[in-house]
Amino acid sequence: MGIGVSGLMSGLDTDSIISKIMDLERRPIMLLQQKEAGYQAKITALGLVKSAMSELKSAVNALKDSNDFLSYSASSSDTDILTVSAGDDLLPGTYNITVSQLASAQQVRSSAFSGSDAEVGTGTLSIQVGSGESVDIEITEENNSLSGIAQAINDADAGVTAGVINDGNGNYYLTLHAQETGAENTISFTVQDDDGNNSDASGLSALYTDPAAATLTETQAAANAQLSVNGIAVERASNEMDDLIDGMTINLKSADTASPVTVTASKSYGGLTDKLNTFVEKYNSLVDLLREQTAYNAATEQGGTLLGDSTVSRIEISMSRMLYQTVDGVDPAINSLSRLGIEVDDAGHLSLDASKLNAAMDEHPDDVATFFTADESGSKGMAVKFYDFLDGYLKSSTGILSAKTDGLQNSIDKIEQQVERMGFRLQKREENLRRQFNALEDLMLQFQQTSSQLEQQLSSLANLRSYISKGK
């Protein structure tokens, strides 16, 4: 703290005098602090520029991936009858489909037994579905119950699913369900009975509902799906078909000859359109920010924070030039942003003509993808070039803007060190001034005390002379 000075003896406003002296001596600090504030404002402005450039970089990065530039879609007017899904290379079109019959899998059952644990017999079962390989299943005393036989069949992976059904009237049946639909996928079931007779109603052959004919009872026939597509009769073994219309998978759900279904197939460039719209938005935002930060208002005689900054000025100039670049190996008909519908107005802002873009994609989808995504030595796509350009400015350690920000921060750190040293010196200077003025007050007090003593002595001497004169 400073030493207090009253000014009572001198009559001077010493606090005001010292304050004004210190104000003058603090001017270098104030100038440094103003310079620091300017640097800090530039760092803040550069932060805004870096943020806007990062957003543009993200938009450009999305354009480096062409996977969703083109997408396909398919729709069904009645999903209760059939559903559809689109794959690659779908041809746009409209299809009228009428489903008259679903594909079904054959189901058969055995003769009736008294329970699921009823012992049947031992031997070998042979099961074949359609033209598939025959599978032999050994039935022993360990698994010769109705449920044991069902489990053995399921474990054998014979192309059928086995189960035991109770009809509620005390009858239990072994059931077989073919795993594949289609008229050709019928179940062949034969028995080699250990009792030596494969056609009687005892032992393992008791599974037959007609032992003499060696057959089971069919509860559901194997059938193909039947439908018409744009008036053409079609038959398939499965209710799921991916070979009917190129690029489309159709799943039949129900048959209804009175309800034709309209299936619409289309392709969309929405993925690319969305990416380009984002690019346009982020590019325009960055351009507006750069101009705001480097502008000069003649009316107010005020300039933007980054006015005169050559680094920032180069960003807009470089980006503008990149808008007109071409890519090696791309068809000249679409080898520029302008030919893809990206237009530049007089103010340097971008806009997207979607119809022009769609036309380019219709005619040259592969070239459009190459224009944006090519990443080979000597032939880089527009998005790749733009990304590399932005990345050169934005890298955290070696980027141009990071280096510029670090330089400004170093200047701020040096100013703060200068201010700290000067502040310490000024503190000592103020203390010295207060001591000097205090010493002045002390000296004037001593003068006043000496003057008073002299006045007293002179007065006493005058009184003495007067007394002596009167005595004579």
C-alpha positions in Angstrom: 0.0 0.0 0.0 1.1 3.6 -0.6 2.1 6.0 2.2 -0.7 8.5 3.0 0.0 12.2 2.4 -2.3 14.8 3.9 -1.1 18.0 2.2 -2.1 19.9 5.4 1.1 21.8 5.7 1.7 22.6 2.1 -1.9 23.2 1.1 -1.3 21.1 -1.9 -3.8 18.3 -3.2 -0.9 15.8 -3.1 -3.2 12.8 -3.8 -4.4 14.3 -7.0 -0.9 15.4 -8.0 0.4 11.8 -7.5 -2.6 10.3 -9.2 -2.1 12.5 -12.3 1.7 11.7 -12.3 0.9 8.0 -12.1 -1.7 8.2 -14.8 0.9 9.6 -17.2 3.4 6.9 -16.2 0.8 4.2 -16.7 0.1 5.2 -20.3 2.6 2.7 -21.7 0.8 -0.1 -19.7 -2.6 1.1 -21.1 -1.2 1.0 -24.6 0.1 -2.5 -24.1 -3.3 -3.6 -22.6 -5.1 -2.1 -25.6 -2.7 -4.0 -27.9 -3.4 -7.2 -25.9 -7.1 -6.7 -26.2 -6.7 -6.4 -30.0 -4.7 -9.6 -30.0 -7.4 -11.3 -27.9 -10.1 -10.1 -30.2 -8.2 -11.6 -33.2 -7.9 -14.9 -31.4 -11.7 -14.9 -30.8 -12.4 -14.0 -34.4 -10.0 -16.7 -35.6 -11.9 -19.1 -33.4 -15.1 -18.2 -35.2 -13.4 -18.7 -38.5 -11.9 -22.1 -37.4 -15.4 -23.2 -36.2 -17.0 -22.3 -39.5 -14.2 -24.0 -41.5 -14.6 -27.1 -39.4 -18.3 -27.3 -40.2 -17.5 -26.9 -43.9 -14.8 -29.6 -43.5 -17.4 -32.0 -42.1 -19.7 -31.2 -45.0 -16.8 -31.8 -47.5 -15.8 -35.0 -45.7 -19.3 -36.4 -46.2 -18.9 -35.8 -50.0 -15.8 -38.0 -50.0 -18.1 -41.0 -49.5 -20.2 -41.9 -52.5 -22.0 -44.9 -50.9 -25.3 -43.1 -50.4 -25.1 -40.7 -53.4 -27.7 -43.0 -55.1 -30.4 -44.9 -53.2 -33.2 -47.2 -54.3 -36.6 -47.6 -52.9 -39.6 -49.9 -53.5 -43.1 -49.7 -52.1 -46.2 -51.8 -52.0 -49.7 -50.5 -52.1 -50.9 -53.3 -49.8 -48.4 -54.7 -47.4 -50.9 -57.2 -46.1 -50.6 -59.0 -49.4 -46.9 -58.5 -50.2 -44.0 -56.4 -49.1 -41.0 -55.3 -51.1 -37.4 -54.2 -50.5 -35.0 -52.5 -52.9 -31.4 -53.6 -53.6 -28.7 -52.3 -55.9 -29.4 -51.8 -59.6 -33.2 -51.5 -59.2 -34.8 -50.4 -62.4 -37.4 -47.7 -61.8 -40.9 -48.7 -62.8 -44.4 -49.6 -61.7 -45.7 -53.2 -61.5 -49.2 -54.6 -61.0 -49.1 -57.9 -59.1 -51.9 -60.2 -58.2 -51.3 -63.1 -55.8 -53.5 -66.1 -56.4 -51.7 -68.7 -54.2 -49.0 -68.7 -51.6 -46.2 -71.2 -51.6 -46.7 -73.8 -48.9 -44.6 -76.6 -47.3 -45.9 -80.1 -47.1 -47.1 -81.4 -43.7 -47.8 -85.0 -42.9 -48.8 -86.9 -39.8 -48.5 -90.5 -38.4 -51.2 -92.8 -37.1 -52.6 -92.1 -33.7 -50.9 -93.2 -30.4 -52.1 -93.1 -26.8 -49.4 -90.7 -25.6 -46.2 -88.9 -26.4 -44.3 -91.4 -24.4 -45.9 -94.4 -26.1 -43.3 -96.9 -27.3 -43.4 -97.5 -31.0 -40.6 -99.8 -32.1 -37.0 -99.8 -33.2 -35.4 -99.7 -36.6 -34.3 -97.1 -39.1 -36.3 -94.2 -40.6 -35.3 -92.7 -43.9 -36.4 -89.2 -44.7 -35.9 -87.3 -48.0 -37.4 -83.9 -49.0 -37.8 -83.3 -52.7 -34.6 -84.1 -54.6 -32.4 -83.7 -51.5 -30.3 -86.5 -50.0 -32.0 -89.2 -47.9 -31.1 -89.1 -44.2 -31.2 -92.3 -42.2 -32.2 -92.0 -38.5 -31.6 -94.9 -36.1 -34.4 -95.6 -33.6 -33.4 -97.7 -30.6 -34.9 -98.6 -27.3 -33.4 -95.4 -25.9 -35.5 -93.1 -28.2 -38.4 -95.2 -29.5 -41.2 -93.2 -27.8 -43.2 -90.9 -30.0 -41.5 -87.8 -28.5 -38.1 -89.6 -28.7 -38.6 -90.2 -32.4 -39.5 -86.6 -33.0 -36.3 -85.5 -31.2 -34.2 -87.9 -33.1 -35.6 -86.6 -36.4 -35.0 -83.0 -35.4 -31.4 -83.8 -34.4 -30.7 -85.5 -37.7 -31.2 -82.2 -39.8 -33.2 -84.1 -42.4 -35.0 -81.1 -43.9 -38.1 -81.4 -41.8 -39.3 -80.3 -38.4 -40.9 -83.0 -36.3 -43.3 -82.6 -33.4 -46.0 -84.4 -31.4 -49.6 -83.1 -31.5 -52.3 -83.9 -29.0 -55.8 -83.5 -30.7 -57.5 -83.2 -27.3 -59.3 -86.5 -27.7 -56.5 -88.7 -26.4 -54.8 -89.1 -29.7 -51.1 -88.2 -30.2 -49.6 -87.8 -33.6 -46.0 -87.5 -34.9 -46.0 -84.6 -37.4 -43.5 -83.7 -40.0 -43.3 -80.2 -41.6 -41.0 -79.7 -44.6 -38.6 -76.8 -44.0 -38.8 -75.7 -47.7 -41.9 -74.6 -49.5 -42.7 -75.6 -53.1 -44.5 -78.3 -55.0 -41.3 -80.3 -55.5 -40.4 -80.4 -51.8 -42.5 -83.3 -50.8 -41.6 -85.6 -47.9 -40.6 -89.2 -48.5 -40.8 -91.3 -45.3 -39.8 -94.9 -45.2 -39.3 -97.4 -42.4 -36.9 -100.4 -41.9 -38.6 -102.1 -39.0 -36.5 -104.3 -36.7 -39.4 -106.7 -36.4 -38.8 -107.6 -40.0 -42.2 -106.4 -41.4 -42.2 -102.9 -42.8 -45.9 -102.9 -43.8 -47.8 -103.9 -40.7 -49.3 -101.8 -37.9 -46.9 -102.9 -35.3 -43.3 -102.0 -34.4 -41.8 -98.9 -36.1 -44.0 -99.3 -39.2 -47.0 -98.5 -36.9 -46.1 -94.9 -37.7 -47.7 -95.3 -41.1 -51.3 -94.3 -41.3 -51.5 -96.8 -44.2 -48.9 -99.5 -43.4 -49.7 -101.5 -46.5 -49.1 -98.5 -48.7 -46.2 -97.3 -46.5 -47.6 -93.7 -46.3 -48.4 -91.0 -43.8 -51.5 -88.8 -44.0 -50.9 -85.4 -45.7 -52.4 -82.5 -43.7 -51.0 -79.8 -46.0 -49.9 -80.1 -49.6 -46.7 -78.7 -51.0 -47.5 -75.9 -53.4 -45.8 -73.2 -55.4 -46.6 -69.5 -55.1 -48.7 -68.4 -58.1 -49.0 -64.8 -59.1 -49.2 -62.5 -62.1 -46.9 -59.6 -62.8 -48.1 -57.0 -65.3 -50.3 -59.8 -66.7 -47.5 -62.4 -66.9 -48.2 -65.7 -65.0 -45.4 -66.4 -62.5 -44.8 -69.5 -60.3 -42.1 -69.8 -57.6 -41.3 -72.4 -55.0 -40.9 -69.8 -52.3 -43.0 -66.8 -51.0 -39.7 -64.8 -51.0 -38.3 -64.1 -54.4 -35.4 -61.9 -55.5 -35.2 -63.0 -59.1 -38.6 -61.8 -60.3 -37.7 -58.1 -60.7 -34.1 -57.0 -61.0 -32.9 -55.3 -57.8 -36.1 -56.1 -55.8 -37.0 -58.7 -53.2 -40.7 -59.6 -52.9 -42.3 -61.3 -49.9 -45.8 -62.7 -50.3 -48.0 -62.5 -47.2 -51.5 -63.6 -48.4 -53.4 -64.5 -51.6 -56.2 -62.3 -52.9 -57.1 -62.4 -56.5 -59.5 -59.6 -56.1 -56.9 -57.1 -54.8 -54.1 -56.3 -57.3 -51.1 -54.7 -55.6 -49.2 -51.8 -57.2 -45.5 -52.0 -56.6 -43.4 -48.9 -57.3 -39.7 -49.0 -57.8 -37.6 -45.8 -57.9 -34.1 -44.4 -57.4 -33.3 -41.3 -55.5 -30.3 -38.9 -55.4 -31.4 -37.6 -52.0 -28.2 -38.6 -50.3 -26.0 -36.6 -52.7 -28.5 -33.7 -52.8 -28.6 -33.5 -49.0 -24.8 -33.5 -48.8 -24.4 -30.8 -51.4 -27.1 -28.6 -49.7 -25.1 -28.9 -46.5 -21.9 -28.0 -48.4 -23.6 -24.9 -50.0 -24.9 -23.8 -46.6 -21.6 -24.1 -44.8 -19.6 -22.6 -47.6 -21.9 -19.5 -47.7 -21.8 -19.2 -43.9 -18.0 -19.2 -44.0 -17.8 -16.6 -46.8 -20.2 -14.3 -44.9 -18.1 -14.6 -41.7 -14.8 -14.0 -43.5 -16.3 -10.8 -45.1 -17.7 -9.6 -41.8 -14.3 -10.0 -40.1 -12.4 -8.3 -42.9 -14.8 -5.6 -43.9 -14.4 -1.8 -43.5 -17.3 0.5 -42.8 -16.5 3.9 -44.3 -19.5 5.6 -42.6 -18.3 4.6 -39.1 -14.6 4.3 -40.0 -14.6 1.0 -38.3 -12.9 -2.1 -39.6 -13.5 -5.8 -38.9 -11.3 -7.5 -36.4 -9.4 -9.3 -39.1 -9.2 -6.5 -41.5 -5.8 -6.6 -43.3 -5.1 -10.2 -42.2 -3.5 -11.7 -45.3 -4.0 -15.3 -44.1 -7.8 -14.9 -43.7 -8.1 -13.1 -47.0 -6.3 -15.9 -48.8 -8.9 -18.4 -47.5 -11.8 -17.0 -49.5 -9.7 -16.4 -52.6 -8.4 -20.0 -52.5 -11.9 -21.5 -51.9 -13.3 -19.4 -54.8 -10.7 -20.8 -57.2 -11.4 -24.4 -56.1 -15.0 -24.0 -57.2 -13.9 -24.0 -60.8 -11.5 -26.9 -60.7 -11.9 -30.1 -62.8 -11.0 -33.7 -62.1 -8.9 -35.9 -64.4 -10.7 -38.8 -66.0 -14.3 -37.4 -65.6 -16.6 -36.9 -68.5 -16.4 -33.3 -69.7 -20.2 -33.1 -69.7 -20.2 -33.0 -65.8 -16.6 -32.1 -65.0 -17.2 -29.1 -62.8 -19.4 -28.0 -60.0 -21.4 -25.7 -62.3 -22.2 -28.7 -64.6 -23.5 -30.5 -61.5 -25.9 -27.7 -60.5 -23.7 -25.7 -58.1 -24.0 -22.1 -59.2 -22.1 -19.0 -58.0 -23.9 -15.7 -57.9 -22.3 -12.2 -58.1 -21.8 -12.1 -54.4 -19.8 -15.3 -54.3 -22.6 -17.3 -52.7 -23.5 -20.8 -53.8 -26.8 -22.4 -54.7 -27.9 -25.8 -55.9 -30.0 -26.6 -59.0 -31.3 -30.0 -58.0 -32.8 -30.7 -61.5 -29.4 -30.2 -63.1 -27.8 -32.5 -60.5 -30.4 -35.2 -61.1 -29.8 -35.0 -64.9 -26.1 -35.5 -64.4 -26.7 -38.5 -62.1 -29.1 -40.0 -64.6 -26.5 -39.9 -67.3 -23.2 -40.2 -65.5 -23.6 -41.6 -61.9 -20.1 -43.1 -61.9 -18.4 -39.9 -63.2 -20.2 -37.8 -60.6 -18.9 -40.1 -57.8 -15.4 -39.9 -59.3 -15.6 -36.1 -59.5 -16.1 -35.9 -55.7 -14.3 -38.9 -54.4 -11.3 -39.7 -56.6 -8.2 -40.1 -54.4 -5.3 -41.2 -56.6 -2.0 -39.6 -57.1 -2.4 -36.9 -59.8 -6.2 -37.2 -59.8 -8.0 -36.1 -56.7 -11.7 -35.4 -56.6 -13.2 -32.0 -55.7 -14.2 -33.1 -52.2 -10.8 -34.6 -51.5 -9.0 -31.5 -52.6 -11.3 -29.2 -50.6 -10.8 -31.4 -47.5 -7.0 -31.3 -47.8 -7.1 -27.6 -48.2 -9.3 -27.0 -45.1 -7.3 -29.6 -43.1 -4.1 -27.6 -43.9 -5.6 -24.7 -42.0 -7.3 -26.6 -39.2 -4.8 -29.2 -38.0 -4.4 -28.8 -34.3 -0.6 -28.7 -34.2 0.6 -27.8 -37.6 -2.4 -26.0 -39.1 -2.0 -22.4 -40.5 -4.7 -21.0 -38.2 -3.4 -22.9 -35.2 0.0 -21.4 -35.8 -1.4 -18.0 -36.2 -3.4 -18.3 -33.0 -0.4 -19.6 -31.1 1.6 -16.6 -32.4 -1.0 -14.2 -31.1 -1.1 -16.0 -27.8 2.6 -15.7 -27.5 2.4 -12.0 -28.0 -0.3 -11.7 -25.3 1.9 -13.7 -22.9 4.8 -11.4 -23.5 2.6 -8.3 -23.0 1.3 -9.7 -19.8 4.9 -10.2 -18.6 5.8 -6.6 -19.6 2.7 -5.2 -17.8 3.6 -7.2 -14.7 7.1 -5.9 -14.6 6.0 -2.3 -15.3 3.3 -2.5 -12.7 5.8 -3.5 -10.1 8.1 -0.6 -11.1 5.1 1.8 -11.0 4.1 0.6 -7.6 7.6 1.4 -6.3 7.5 4.8 -8.1 4.2 5.7 -6.4 5.6 4.8 -3.0 8.7 6.9 -3.7 6.5 9.9 -4.7 4.5 9.6 -1.6 7.6 9.5 0.5 9.0 12.6 -1.2 5.7 14.5 -0.7 5.6 13.3 2.9 9.2 14.5 3.4 8.1 17.9 1.9 5.3 18.1 4.5 7.7 17.3 7.3 10.1 19.9 6.1 7.4 22.5 5.8 6.2 21.6 9.3 9.8 22.1 10.6 10.0 25.5 8.8 6.7 26.5 10.4 7.8 25.5 13.9 11.1 27.4 13.4 9.2 30.5 12.2 7.0 30.4 15.2 10.0 30.1 17.5 11.7 33.1 15.8 8.5 35.1 16.1 8.3 34.4 19.8 11.9 35.3 20.3 11.6 38.5 18.4 8.4 39.4 20.3 10.2 38.8 23.6 13.1 40.9 22.5 10.7 43.8 21.6 9.0 43.5 24.9 12.4 43.7 26.7 13.4 46.8 24.8 10.1 48.5 25.6 10.5 47.7 29.3 14.1 49.0 29.4 13.0 52.2 27.6 10.3 52.9 30.1 12.7 52.3 33.1 14.9 55.1 32.0 
